Amino acid sequence: MITFLASPKPFKGFAKEIQYRAVRSWLAAGDDVEVILYGDSAGSDEAGSDLGVQVVKQIACAPSGIPYFGSIVAHAAEHGKHDLQVYINCDILLDGIVSALLGTSFPCFLLIGERIDLAEGVVLDMTRADWRNRLKELIHAGQATLHGPTGIDYFVFRRGFWAGLPPIIIGRGCYDNALLAHCFRERVPIIDATPRVLALHQYHDYKHVQGGLDTVFYGNESEQNAKAAGGRRSATMISDATYVLRPSGLEHQPCRGDRLRWLELKMRYEVDWPTTAMALRLFWRGLYAVGITRVPQLSLAEVMDDLETALCCNIDRR
């Protein structure tokens, strides 16, 4: 069915709890699910035994010890059980991924989606029968909010998809932007599955990284990712997808209907005219400043309506 790939943080304290909950939510996706954890994080052997998942420690890493994305997907292409594979951050609870993939027939694609952020201290256990009601309570209380199109925490693709990818370091700033940039250069369909896949981000801090947030988002490894992404300005994001996967099916809607943004990305990545792309971006910013155009944003209410429709249909088919 599907193989999940992840590189966890050290399994210590609260990080252990949220990562165990995340992996268990992936395992619940179907009857034939494989999970592979990469890297030599503290407690990974115990986690593999407790959760019944595979642990691969010998993997090519950056000098900091963080695995390269390319080394993970190369290993999974050779050794993974399933053709459909998901790289996912190890703090993400997930639901609806299998039914979403039933609506995806492209031989080559990248499927991504927006996440919902759970507030600090919130615990949601998807193994409980009442977890959906619990999520509704959290949303009503303002403890679950839509992150927006800039945070990308899962990437679904077919085995062997990432040939020619430059060195990209997972878990560091701009790694998600660099993956999308690669897809635009290769003219690979990018699918926004926000209306079909529920992704919940469990709150965590960055104490496990020396230097904290500054290292994660602005350190040397982040700069390396930014170069692969084509720079930090006008970075690619979920709203730049070429298709949207709704409960009713797949719709061709590049950049959520923002034609100028679509043209900018085409000039930047497909045609390789960065100067023209920048000029278009400046023009877009001018229109934005006077209120003629806006960044296409989704609301939590409309996302939850779509998800409820999709997930209820998924339950009915089981």
Backbone bond lengths (Angstrom), bond angles and torsions (degrees), N, CA, C in turn:
res aa  C-N    CA-C-N  psi(-1)  N-CA   C-N-CA  omega(-1)  CA-C   N-CA-C  phi
1 M - - - 1.460 - - 1.524 111.68 -
2 I 1.375 117.20 -69.04 1.461 119.26 -175.20 1.524 110.05 -155.71
3 T 1.337 115.82 143.42 1.457 122.52 177.47 1.525 109.45 -113.40
4 F 1.318 116.35 125.18 1.465 122.42 176.90 1.522 109.37 -97.22
5 L 1.329 115.68 135.37 1.463 123.03 179.67 1.520 108.33 -120.76
6 A 1.330 116.86 135.67 1.465 119.48 179.96 1.518 109.60 -154.62
7 S 1.314 115.30 155.58 1.461 121.72 174.40 1.523 107.41 -123.61
8 P 1.329 117.85 98.58 1.467 120.56 -170.88 1.513 114.32 -76.13
9 K 1.319 114.28 160.98 1.457 121.98 168.01 1.525 107.85 -74.63
10 P 1.335 118.33 171.67 1.471 119.05 174.17 1.530 110.54 -56.45
11 F 1.315 115.65 137.87 1.462 120.90 -179.85 1.529 108.80 -83.91
12 K 1.316 114.16 77.55 1.467 120.77 -179.10 1.517 109.85 -132.80
13 G 1.333 116.30 137.71 1.456 121.15 173.55 1.515 112.96 55.25
14 F 1.349 114.98 -132.31 1.459 121.29 -176.33 1.520 111.41 -65.49
15 A 1.338 117.65 -32.93 1.471 120.87 178.92 1.522 110.61 -62.30
16 K 1.316 117.56 -35.37 1.460 120.44 176.85 1.520 110.04 -63.77
17 E 1.322 117.08 -44.48 1.459 121.55 -177.89 1.528 111.47 -61.78
18 I 1.344 116.83 -48.26 1.461 118.21 -175.85 1.526 111.55 -69.85
19 Q 1.333 117.01 -32.75 1.459 119.18 -179.73 1.526 111.26 -73.69
20 Y 1.314 117.75 -35.55 1.457 120.18 174.70 1.527 110.21 -62.81
21 R 1.332 116.99 -44.44 1.473 120.14 178.98 1.522 110.51 -62.26
22 A 1.331 116.86 -40.69 1.469 120.64 -179.60 1.525 110.61 -62.05
23 V 1.324 117.27 -51.74 1.466 120.64 -176.98 1.530 110.38 -61.33
24 R 1.314 116.83 -39.40 1.470 119.20 179.22 1.532 111.41 -64.21
25 S 1.328 117.15 -32.93 1.463 118.95 177.09 1.525 110.64 -68.30
26 W 1.328 118.34 -34.02 1.471 120.89 177.94 1.526 109.98 -69.69
27 L 1.320 116.23 -42.37 1.456 120.08 -179.46 1.524 111.85 -62.84
28 A 1.323 115.97 -25.70 1.466 120.64 -179.92 1.522 112.69 -81.15
29 A 1.336 117.68 0.12 1.469 120.88 -177.02 1.519 112.46 -67.03
30 G 1.323 118.03 -25.18 1.462 120.34 -178.59 1.513 110.89 -178.46
31 D 1.320 115.94 -177.54 1.459 121.03 -176.10 1.522 113.21 -80.56
32 D 1.301 117.58 -23.10 1.464 121.06 -175.25 1.520 109.77 -125.37
33 V 1.329 115.42 69.45 1.464 122.08 -177.12 1.528 108.97 -112.91
34 E 1.326 115.07 135.80 1.457 121.52 176.27 1.531 108.62 -114.03
35 V 1.328 116.33 138.37 1.459 121.91 175.47 1.522 108.55 -125.50
36 I 1.340 116.09 129.00 1.463 121.42 176.70 1.526 108.22 -122.32
37 L 1.333 116.26 123.78 1.461 122.28 176.97 1.522 108.92 -101.39
38 Y 1.340 116.58 129.84 1.453 121.57 -175.10 1.527 111.78 -111.29
39 G 1.325 115.44 145.97 1.449 121.11 176.45 1.520 111.99 103.47
40 D 1.326 114.35 173.12 1.469 120.80 -174.00 1.525 110.73 -111.54
41 S 1.320 117.09 45.27 1.463 120.69 179.02 1.521 110.50 -66.81
42 A 1.308 115.44 146.62 1.461 120.47 178.32 1.522 110.19 -57.54
43 G 1.334 115.84 133.29 1.456 120.61 177.73 1.509 114.84 83.91
44 S 1.341 118.13 5.06 1.465 119.67 -175.25 1.532 111.88 -68.96
45 D 1.332 117.58 -35.60 1.464 119.40 178.36 1.522 111.00 -63.87
46 E 1.317 116.11 -44.21 1.464 120.64 178.60 1.528 110.33 -63.43
47 A 1.331 116.59 -42.02 1.463 120.42 179.49 1.527 110.54 -62.75
48 G 1.328 116.75 -42.89 1.452 119.93 178.76 1.517 111.83 -59.53
49 S 1.338 115.99 -41.02 1.462 120.69 179.29 1.529 111.29 -69.50
50 D 1.339 116.51 -45.29 1.463 120.69 -177.97 1.526 112.16 -63.18
51 L 1.333 115.73 -40.51 1.460 120.82 -173.67 1.529 113.33 -93.87
52 G 1.319 115.80 -12.30 1.457 119.30 -178.95 1.509 113.21 72.23
53 V 1.347 116.74 40.34 1.460 121.16 -178.30 1.526 109.38 -125.10
54 Q 1.325 114.71 163.94 1.460 120.97 -177.88 1.523 110.81 -83.43
55 V 1.332 117.03 143.08 1.461 122.86 175.92 1.526 108.66 -121.89
56 V 1.326 116.59 127.13 1.467 122.20 178.17 1.520 107.80 -118.08
57 K 1.324 116.14 109.61 1.471 120.63 -176.09 1.522 112.30 -89.97
58 Q 1.333 116.64 -35.02 1.460 120.60 -176.06 1.519 109.21 -83.76
59 I 1.321 115.80 96.08 1.459 122.07 -177.69 1.522 108.17 -145.66
60 A 1.318 118.23 143.82 1.469 121.59 -178.87 1.523 110.49 -64.28
61 C 1.330 115.12 131.53 1.463 120.93 -175.26 1.521 111.06 -129.25
62 A 1.332 115.22 161.30 1.461 121.94 170.60 1.529 108.35 -71.68
63 P 1.334 118.18 168.40 1.475 120.19 179.79 1.524 113.75 -54.74
64 S 1.329 117.70 -27.05 1.465 121.30 179.44 1.520 112.45 -74.77
65 G 1.339 117.63 -10.98 1.454 121.23 -176.38 1.513 113.64 94.95
66 I 1.349 117.36 0.30 1.463 121.80 178.85 1.529 108.69 -84.16
67 P 1.342 118.78 129.84 1.472 120.20 -177.77 1.524 113.25 -63.63
68 Y 1.314 115.11 148.85 1.458 120.80 169.44 1.526 109.23 -77.34
69 F 1.312 115.82 140.75 1.462 120.14 177.67 1.527 110.31 -58.59
70 G 1.320 116.28 -42.60 1.457 120.58 -177.67 1.513 113.24 -61.96
71 S 1.336 117.15 -35.89 1.464 119.41 179.90 1.525 110.74 -69.99
72 I 1.324 117.66 -34.28 1.460 120.97 178.31 1.520 110.67 -66.79
73 V 1.331 116.62 -50.39 1.468 118.52 -175.74 1.530 111.73 -71.48
74 A 1.337 117.35 -26.95 1.462 119.74 175.54 1.529 110.16 -67.04
75 H 1.334 116.52 -42.78 1.464 120.07 177.00 1.525 110.63 -62.97
76 A 1.339 116.12 -44.64 1.464 120.17 -178.72 1.527 111.88 -66.11
77 A 1.336 116.66 -33.13 1.465 119.53 178.15 1.523 110.97 -63.01
78 E 1.340 116.20 -34.59 1.461 120.44 -178.65 1.523 113.05 -87.76
79 H 1.342 116.22 -37.41 1.464 119.52 -169.81 1.529 114.34 -114.11
80 G 1.325 117.64 -12.12 1.456 119.55 -179.57 1.518 111.85 -65.57
81 K 1.316 115.25 150.28 1.461 120.58 -176.37 1.527 112.26 -76.23
82 H 1.333 117.14 -32.60 1.461 120.73 -170.69 1.529 111.99 -118.79
83 D 1.338 116.05 152.62 1.462 121.73 176.81 1.521 111.57 -71.38
84 L 1.334 117.41 -37.50 1.458 120.94 176.85 1.522 109.21 -82.15
85 Q 1.336 115.34 123.49 1.456 120.27 -174.68 1.527 110.38 -132.40
86 V 1.320 115.12 151.08 1.463 121.74 -178.59 1.518 108.64 -131.64
87 Y 1.341 117.12 120.26 1.455 118.04 165.56 1.528 106.58 -90.75
88 I 1.331 116.66 129.48 1.455 120.73 -173.79 1.523 110.41 -141.14
89 N 1.323 116.44 140.35 1.452 120.54 175.13 1.525 109.24 -67.72
90 C 1.313 116.44 143.65 1.459 121.15 -165.94 1.532 113.46 -82.51
91 D 1.329 117.18 13.07 1.465 119.84 174.11 1.525 111.35 -112.74
92 I 1.329 117.89 10.04 1.460 122.69 -172.56 1.531 111.83 -100.32
93 L 1.342 115.20 123.15 1.455 122.01 169.09 1.519 107.73 -85.03
94 L 1.317 117.72 137.97 1.463 120.44 -171.53 1.521 110.68 -134.38
95 D 1.346 115.38 142.05 1.460 120.82 174.55 1.523 109.00 -149.43
96 G 1.334 116.38 143.68 1.456 121.46 175.80 1.501 115.44 91.00
97 I 1.329 118.59 4.92 1.457 120.37 -173.09 1.530 112.34 -69.09
98 V 1.322 117.53 -38.75 1.463 119.89 -176.10 1.518 111.19 -67.78
99 S 1.336 117.81 -45.82 1.469 120.22 178.97 1.516 111.15 -63.95
100 A 1.330 117.96 -34.12 1.463 120.94 177.56 1.520 111.04 -62.89
101 L 1.321 116.43 -39.24 1.457 119.96 -178.08 1.517 112.63 -70.14
102 L 1.322 117.56 -20.58 1.462 120.43 176.30 1.529 111.31 -65.82
103 G 1.349 116.22 -22.84 1.457 120.15 179.30 1.512 113.78 -94.87
104 T 1.338 117.31 14.26 1.459 122.53 -176.18 1.519 109.23 -120.41
105 S 1.334 116.20 109.29 1.466 119.90 -175.02 1.525 113.27 -109.88
106 F 1.335 118.48 -0.17 1.463 120.12 179.80 1.530 110.47 -61.52
107 P 1.325 117.85 139.24 1.467 119.19 175.98 1.522 112.13 -67.82
108 C 1.340 116.41 -24.72 1.457 121.93 179.90 1.528 107.65 -141.49
109 F 1.313 117.55 128.04 1.463 120.66 -177.00 1.523 109.39 -163.76
110 L 1.332 115.08 167.43 1.460 122.21 168.77 1.523 107.24 -129.76
111 L 1.327 116.32 125.25 1.459 121.62 179.65 1.519 108.99 -111.74
112 I 1.339 116.12 127.68 1.462 123.27 -177.57 1.528 108.68 -137.19
113 G 1.326 117.78 179.26 1.454 119.52 177.62 1.517 112.22 -175.02
114 E 1.320 115.35 161.74 1.454 120.70 178.38 1.523 110.56 -74.12
115 R 1.311 114.45 155.82 1.459 120.35 -179.74 1.530 110.15 -112.68
116 I 1.321 114.68 161.83 1.454 122.30 172.05 1.524 107.41 -108.74
117 D 1.334 116.30 127.82 1.459 121.18 -177.57 1.524 110.72 -90.14
118 L 1.331 116.43 127.27 1.453 121.80 173.28 1.525 108.64 -88.62
119 A 1.308 116.77 139.57 1.460 121.52 -176.67 1.526 111.67 -68.63
120 E 1.318 115.74 161.76 1.462 121.58 178.68 1.533 110.07 -57.36
121 G 1.314 115.19 133.35 1.461 120.49 178.40 1.512 115.18 88.19
122 V 1.330 117.68 -9.34 1.463 121.17 -178.60 1.531 109.62 -78.79
123 V 1.330 115.72 133.37 1.459 121.84 175.88 1.524 108.51 -118.65
124 L 1.326 116.24 125.41 1.465 121.74 176.39 1.524 107.84 -128.38
125 D 1.314 116.07 120.78 1.455 122.01 -176.86 1.523 108.93 -109.18
126 M 1.335 116.78 107.97 1.454 120.98 -176.92 1.527 113.31 -73.88
127 T 1.318 117.79 -5.27 1.457 119.16 175.07 1.527 111.45 -81.86
128 R 1.329 118.07 -10.28 1.460 122.02 177.72 1.528 110.06 -84.63
129 A 1.309 116.36 142.78 1.468 120.94 -176.00 1.528 112.25 -65.38
130 D 1.332 117.63 -25.68 1.466 121.17 -174.62 1.523 113.15 -100.33
131 W 1.340 117.84 20.62 1.462 118.56 -173.02 1.530 113.00 -66.03
132 R 1.333 118.04 -30.45 1.467 119.99 179.29 1.529 110.93 -66.83
133 N 1.313 116.87 -39.91 1.460 120.02 176.13 1.524 110.80 -64.87
134 R 1.311 115.99 -38.70 1.465 121.17 177.08 1.530 110.39 -61.54
135 L 1.337 117.55 -41.66 1.458 120.90 178.94 1.530 110.56 -63.29
136 K 1.319 117.69 -42.01 1.467 120.67 177.78 1.521 110.95 -60.33
137 E 1.315 117.48 -39.52 1.468 121.38 177.57 1.530 110.82 -63.39
138 L 1.326 115.92 -41.51 1.466 120.08 179.88 1.525 111.17 -65.03
139 I 1.325 116.89 -40.87 1.470 120.42 178.23 1.522 110.03 -63.49
140 H 1.329 116.92 -45.22 1.469 121.29 179.43 1.527 111.09 -60.67
141 A 1.336 116.90 -33.78 1.462 121.36 -178.31 1.523 112.55 -86.12
142 G 1.346 117.80 0.37 1.460 121.22 -179.10 1.513 113.80 75.10
143 Q 1.335 117.15 19.81 1.460 121.50 -179.36 1.530 112.86 -101.62
144 A 1.320 115.52 6.94 1.470 121.46 173.93 1.520 106.85 -140.40
145 T 1.326 117.48 117.79 1.460 122.05 -173.63 1.527 110.56 -131.68
146 L 1.328 116.10 149.03 1.458 120.96 178.86 1.522 109.81 -73.91
147 H 1.316 116.63 128.06 1.465 120.82 -175.69 1.523 112.52 -72.73
148 G 1.319 117.05 -33.53 1.460 120.19 -174.69 1.511 110.90 104.38
149 P 1.333 117.96 178.12 1.478 121.24 -170.27 1.520 115.59 -79.78
150 T 1.341 118.62 0.48 1.467 119.18 -174.33 1.519 114.16 -90.34
151 G 1.309 118.84 -18.95 1.462 120.88 -177.63 1.521 110.52 -100.50
152 I 1.337 118.01 113.08 1.462 121.77 -177.49 1.527 107.99 -114.08
153 D 1.323 116.47 118.18 1.460 120.61 -171.35 1.515 114.53 -118.89
154 Y 1.329 118.14 -6.50 1.457 119.81 173.86 1.525 109.37 -143.79
155 F 1.338 114.71 147.65 1.462 122.57 -176.19 1.528 107.72 -137.75
156 V 1.316 117.17 116.09 1.460 122.11 -177.69 1.532 108.82 -107.37
157 F 1.329 116.37 135.80 1.463 121.09 -174.73 1.521 108.64 -159.10
158 R 1.321 115.67 174.58 1.459 120.42 175.55 1.528 110.24 -97.18
159 R 1.292 114.81 151.48 1.461 122.51 -179.79 1.535 111.56 -47.79
160 G 1.337 116.08 135.38 1.454 121.30 175.55 1.510 115.14 77.69
161 F 1.317 117.31 14.80 1.461 121.97 -173.75 1.527 114.28 -70.78
162 W 1.338 118.28 -30.39 1.464 121.57 -163.31 1.525 114.90 -94.28
163 A 1.289 119.73 28.47 1.470 121.34 178.73 1.530 110.49 -59.22
164 G 1.338 116.14 136.73 1.463 120.82 177.46 1.507 115.09 82.80
165 L 1.320 117.08 8.41 1.465 120.55 -179.14 1.529 110.62 -71.66
166 P 1.343 119.27 133.85 1.464 120.29 175.69 1.530 110.80 -69.74
167 P 1.325 118.70 165.72 1.470 120.75 179.79 1.530 110.85 -62.96
168 I 1.327 115.83 117.89 1.468 122.49 -179.16 1.525 108.04 -127.25
169 I 1.318 116.12 130.93 1.462 121.53 -174.29 1.522 108.91 -100.73
170 I 1.318 116.50 119.52 1.455 120.39 -175.81 1.532 111.16 -67.54
171 G 1.328 115.78 155.20 1.451 120.55 174.91 1.510 114.95 71.51
172 R 1.318 117.72 8.86 1.457 121.78 177.14 1.530 108.50 -118.18
173 G 1.319 116.11 154.99 1.449 121.34 -176.47 1.516 112.49 -50.09
174 C 1.318 116.60 140.39 1.458 125.55 174.86 1.523 114.34 75.10
175 Y 1.329 118.84 3.52 1.470 116.79 179.51 1.519 110.50 -67.97
176 D 1.325 116.84 -35.58 1.466 119.37 178.10 1.523 111.19 -69.80
177 N 1.324 117.19 -39.81 1.467 120.75 176.97 1.531 111.40 -62.12
178 A 1.335 116.37 -38.44 1.462 120.69 179.72 1.527 111.43 -65.51
179 L 1.328 117.21 -37.03 1.471 120.16 178.66 1.527 110.72 -66.57
180 L 1.324 117.22 -41.57 1.463 120.23 177.39 1.520 111.11 -66.15
181 A 1.333 116.88 -40.57 1.465 120.35 178.96 1.524 110.60 -59.48
182 H 1.325 116.93 -40.69 1.473 120.88 177.38 1.529 110.42 -59.67
183 C 1.314 117.00 -41.57 1.470 120.57 -179.96 1.528 111.41 -65.74
184 F 1.328 116.86 -40.46 1.463 119.53 178.03 1.529 110.82 -64.30
185 R 1.324 116.72 -41.06 1.470 119.28 179.05 1.520 111.38 -63.62
186 E 1.317 116.34 -36.70 1.464 121.12 -178.21 1.526 112.39 -89.34
187 R 1.329 117.40 1.33 1.468 123.95 179.60 1.536 111.95 56.89
188 V 1.305 114.78 43.99 1.464 122.31 178.36 1.529 108.98 -92.13
189 P 1.324 119.28 132.19 1.464 121.10 178.02 1.532 111.56 -59.05
190 I 1.320 115.33 129.90 1.467 121.55 175.42 1.525 107.60 -109.83
191 I 1.326 115.90 127.50 1.456 121.85 -174.39 1.519 109.95 -113.01
192 D 1.328 116.03 125.89 1.465 122.33 175.13 1.530 107.96 -89.27
193 A 1.330 116.02 110.00 1.463 121.09 -176.89 1.527 112.39 -101.78
194 T 1.335 117.75 19.23 1.462 120.48 -179.22 1.527 112.88 -51.97
195 P 1.348 119.80 -41.46 1.466 119.02 -179.68 1.531 114.41 -73.73
196 R 1.331 117.83 -5.20 1.461 120.09 -174.46 1.537 113.96 -121.02
197 V 1.323 117.14 -23.96 1.462 120.43 -175.38 1.528 109.60 -119.05
198 L 1.314 115.56 125.10 1.458 121.36 177.39 1.525 109.11 -89.88
199 A 1.332 116.49 115.64 1.460 122.60 177.56 1.527 107.92 -119.91
200 L 1.314 116.87 119.44 1.457 122.20 -177.61 1.520 109.28 -113.66
201 H 1.323 115.53 123.32 1.461 121.06 -179.49 1.528 109.49 -93.83
202 Q 1.334 115.66 119.10 1.460 120.59 177.66 1.530 109.53 -83.62
203 Y 1.311 115.48 132.17 1.466 120.53 -175.99 1.532 111.05 -60.55
204 H 1.334 114.89 140.36 1.467 121.35 172.58 1.518 108.52 -154.03
205 D 1.327 115.95 161.41 1.460 119.49 174.62 1.529 108.90 -101.07
206 Y 1.332 116.12 -169.93 1.468 120.52 -177.22 1.528 111.04 -121.88
207 K 1.324 115.17 32.05 1.458 119.30 -179.33 1.527 112.29 -68.85
208 H 1.337 116.42 -18.84 1.471 119.58 179.75 1.527 112.12 -75.47
209 V 1.344 116.86 -8.93 1.463 121.87 -179.98 1.521 109.39 -110.22
210 Q 1.322 117.36 126.16 1.454 120.60 176.83 1.535 109.15 -64.99
211 G 1.317 116.40 122.12 1.457 120.79 -176.47 1.511 113.15 96.94
212 G 1.350 116.73 -9.76 1.461 121.80 173.46 1.519 113.92 60.38
213 L 1.335 115.30 -139.99 1.463 121.68 -175.13 1.519 112.83 -59.35
214 D 1.340 117.13 -37.29 1.467 119.35 -178.96 1.521 111.22 -60.83
215 T 1.330 116.99 -40.97 1.458 120.73 178.62 1.520 111.27 -67.66
216 V 1.339 116.10 -43.33 1.458 120.93 -176.62 1.527 111.54 -62.83
217 F 1.326 116.76 -45.90 1.462 119.94 -171.41 1.531 114.82 -101.71
218 Y 1.343 117.78 -16.77 1.470 118.02 -176.00 1.524 113.59 -135.00
219 G 1.329 118.10 7.94 1.458 121.03 178.87 1.510 112.25 -76.93
220 N 1.337 115.76 -176.84 1.472 121.45 -177.04 1.522 112.37 -59.88
221 E 1.336 116.80 -39.39 1.462 119.52 -178.87 1.526 111.38 -68.34
222 S 1.329 115.91 -35.93 1.459 119.63 174.92 1.524 111.03 -64.76
223 E 1.317 117.11 -38.85 1.459 120.83 178.36 1.525 110.96 -63.73
224 Q 1.331 116.52 -38.30 1.470 120.17 176.75 1.525 110.48 -61.80
225 N 1.336 116.51 -42.83 1.466 120.37 177.25 1.525 111.34 -64.01
226 A 1.337 116.16 -39.64 1.469 120.37 -178.47 1.526 111.13 -62.22
227 K 1.333 117.03 -37.45 1.464 120.17 177.43 1.525 110.66 -64.29
228 A 1.331 116.47 -41.21 1.466 119.89 178.09 1.525 111.51 -65.54
229 A 1.333 116.06 -27.39 1.468 121.20 179.56 1.520 112.59 -82.71
230 G 1.333 117.10 -7.60 1.458 120.26 -177.20 1.513 112.89 86.47
231 G 1.336 116.38 23.00 1.466 121.10 178.90 1.513 112.20 103.83
232 R 1.327 114.40 167.16 1.471 120.28 -178.24 1.528 112.28 -86.66
233 R 1.315 117.26 -23.77 1.463 119.94 -177.37 1.524 111.01 -70.74
234 S 1.306 115.22 136.23 1.465 121.29 176.89 1.530 111.26 54.72
235 A 1.324 115.79 45.67 1.457 121.13 -175.19 1.532 111.57 -64.38
236 T 1.320 115.61 148.08 1.452 121.19 177.77 1.528 110.71 -66.42
237 M 1.334 116.24 150.59 1.458 120.92 -178.74 1.526 109.87 -152.89
238 I 1.324 115.71 179.38 1.455 120.99 -173.34 1.521 112.04 -61.31
239 S 1.317 117.34 -37.75 1.463 120.76 -178.49 1.523 112.88 -67.56
240 D 1.334 118.07 -7.00 1.468 121.96 176.50 1.529 112.79 -86.60
241 A 1.318 117.52 -0.98 1.467 121.19 -177.43 1.527 111.20 -57.02
242 T 1.323 114.99 152.31 1.469 120.31 -179.05 1.526 112.50 -86.45
243 Y 1.343 116.69 -21.93 1.460 121.62 178.89 1.523 109.53 -132.07
244 V 1.336 115.60 154.92 1.458 121.96 172.20 1.528 107.70 -121.38
245 L 1.324 115.98 130.28 1.465 120.77 178.86 1.529 108.56 -98.53
246 R 1.325 115.34 106.57 1.462 121.97 -178.47 1.528 109.90 -101.66
247 P 1.338 118.32 168.71 1.464 120.00 176.02 1.527 112.69 -55.79
248 S 1.339 116.59 -29.45 1.465 121.00 -179.39 1.527 113.06 -83.27
249 G 1.332 117.65 -12.86 1.450 120.67 179.94 1.520 113.09 136.18
250 L 1.322 115.77 -171.90 1.458 122.60 -175.52 1.526 110.87 -84.89
251 E 1.339 116.49 132.98 1.464 122.11 178.40 1.523 110.17 -123.36
252 H 1.329 115.91 134.71 1.462 120.63 174.87 1.523 108.07 -81.26
253 Q 1.329 116.63 109.31 1.462 121.56 -177.15 1.522 109.35 -147.14
254 P 1.346 117.79 73.80 1.462 120.51 -177.02 1.521 112.54 -56.43
255 C 1.328 115.78 130.69 1.472 122.60 177.09 1.527 112.05 53.71
256 R 1.321 116.31 32.13 1.469 122.50 179.44 1.531 111.43 54.25
257 G 1.315 115.68 32.92 1.453 120.70 176.31 1.515 115.63 92.14
258 D 1.324 117.91 -0.10 1.466 122.05 179.32 1.531 108.57 -82.63
259 R 1.334 117.63 96.74 1.460 121.96 -174.07 1.528 113.11 -66.72
260 L 1.328 116.86 -37.05 1.465 119.15 179.23 1.523 111.34 -65.28
261 R 1.327 116.16 -41.60 1.463 119.79 178.23 1.532 110.31 -63.82
262 W 1.322 116.51 -41.31 1.465 120.35 178.38 1.525 110.53 -60.59
263 L 1.338 117.09 -42.98 1.457 120.75 -179.55 1.529 110.68 -67.35
264 E 1.330 116.48 -39.14 1.466 120.16 177.83 1.527 110.88 -59.20
265 L 1.323 116.80 -47.08 1.463 120.62 -179.05 1.529 111.53 -65.35
266 K 1.323 116.60 -37.13 1.459 120.41 178.21 1.531 110.55 -63.20
267 M 1.345 116.75 -44.48 1.457 120.47 179.16 1.533 111.10 -66.39
268 R 1.304 115.95 -35.88 1.460 120.30 -174.84 1.525 112.88 -75.19
269 Y 1.316 116.98 -42.52 1.455 119.96 -170.64 1.528 113.71 -108.23
270 E 1.312 118.63 -42.93 1.463 120.42 -176.78 1.526 111.79 -80.57
271 V 1.332 116.45 -46.66 1.465 121.01 -177.11 1.524 111.54 -88.34
272 D 1.355 115.58 -22.52 1.464 122.11 -178.30 1.530 111.50 63.51
273 W 1.322 114.81 49.27 1.455 121.96 172.77 1.532 108.50 -116.19
274 P 1.332 118.28 76.81 1.465 120.77 -174.62 1.521 114.36 -62.19
275 T 1.328 116.97 -33.06 1.467 119.29 179.87 1.524 111.01 -66.87
276 T 1.337 116.20 -43.82 1.463 120.04 176.69 1.520 110.78 -62.70
277 A 1.333 116.17 -40.90 1.464 120.59 178.65 1.526 111.15 -61.09
278 M 1.329 116.59 -41.73 1.459 120.25 179.37 1.526 111.27 -65.93
279 A 1.332 116.84 -39.25 1.462 120.22 177.60 1.527 111.03 -61.66
280 L 1.321 115.94 -41.61 1.464 120.48 176.87 1.513 110.91 -63.55
281 R 1.337 116.27 -37.40 1.464 119.66 179.57 1.526 110.94 -66.66
282 L 1.317 116.33 -40.94 1.468 119.81 178.01 1.527 110.72 -63.68
283 F 1.340 116.20 -39.75 1.454 120.51 176.82 1.523 110.41 -63.04
284 W 1.339 116.26 -42.44 1.469 121.49 177.97 1.523 110.17 -60.27
285 R 1.337 116.30 -43.81 1.468 119.71 -179.33 1.531 111.22 -63.79
286 G 1.321 116.53 -34.55 1.449 119.19 176.68 1.520 111.46 -64.48
287 L 1.332 116.51 -44.19 1.464 120.11 177.15 1.526 110.91 -63.66
288 Y 1.337 116.29 -36.79 1.464 120.51 179.08 1.528 110.69 -65.21
289 A 1.337 115.29 -40.38 1.465 119.94 -177.05 1.523 112.41 -62.91
290 V 1.332 116.33 -32.50 1.474 118.96 -178.73 1.528 111.86 -98.18
291 G 1.339 116.17 7.05 1.462 120.20 173.01 1.513 115.72 83.15
292 I 1.343 118.10 13.42 1.465 120.45 -179.47 1.532 111.25 -78.73
293 T 1.337 116.72 -33.98 1.460 120.65 179.12 1.515 109.45 -130.05
294 R 1.308 116.37 160.20 1.457 122.79 179.91 1.529 109.99 -142.00
295 V 1.336 116.38 153.11 1.461 120.46 174.46 1.521 107.89 -66.65
296 P 1.329 118.88 124.88 1.468 120.30 -179.79 1.527 110.96 -64.88
297 Q 1.330 115.89 114.54 1.453 120.94 -178.38 1.515 110.32 -118.97
298 L 1.311 116.16 145.22 1.448 121.87 173.72 1.527 109.37 -95.43
299 S 1.310 116.45 155.95 1.459 120.83 173.82 1.519 109.18 -103.45
300 L 1.321 116.71 152.84 1.454 120.46 179.04 1.523 110.84 -61.27
301 A 1.320 116.85 -35.97 1.468 120.44 -178.70 1.531 111.16 -62.48
302 E 1.343 116.95 -46.53 1.468 118.58 -178.87 1.523 111.65 -70.52
303 V 1.329 117.36 -34.66 1.464 120.01 176.65 1.525 110.47 -63.92
304 M 1.327 116.61 -44.39 1.465 119.83 -179.00 1.524 111.35 -67.15
305 D 1.322 117.45 -34.99 1.470 120.17 176.25 1.532 110.19 -61.34
306 D 1.343 115.45 -47.00 1.466 119.63 179.36 1.528 111.33 -64.02
307 L 1.327 116.03 -43.76 1.452 120.12 -179.25 1.526 111.73 -63.78
308 E 1.319 116.22 -40.44 1.461 119.27 179.83 1.527 110.44 -62.81
309 T 1.329 115.98 -41.14 1.472 120.04 177.24 1.525 110.57 -62.76
310 A 1.341 115.91 -48.10 1.463 120.30 -177.11 1.520 111.83 -66.48
311 L 1.332 116.75 -45.26 1.452 120.13 -175.52 1.518 112.10 -72.66
312 C 1.337 117.74 -32.66 1.460 120.13 175.99 1.527 110.65 -66.23
313 C 1.336 116.01 -40.41 1.477 119.46 176.32 1.522 110.21 -63.32
314 N 1.332 115.46 -37.20 1.470 120.19 178.52 1.519 110.61 -63.84
315 I 1.333 117.07 -41.24 1.462 121.52 179.20 1.529 109.65 -64.14
316 D 1.336 116.81 -41.19 1.462 121.20 -178.03 1.532 111.92 -62.87
317 R 1.362 116.10 -30.96 1.463 119.54 -177.59 1.530 112.85 -80.41
318 R 1.336 116.92 -14.00 1.470 119.63 -177.51 1.516 111.00 -74.50
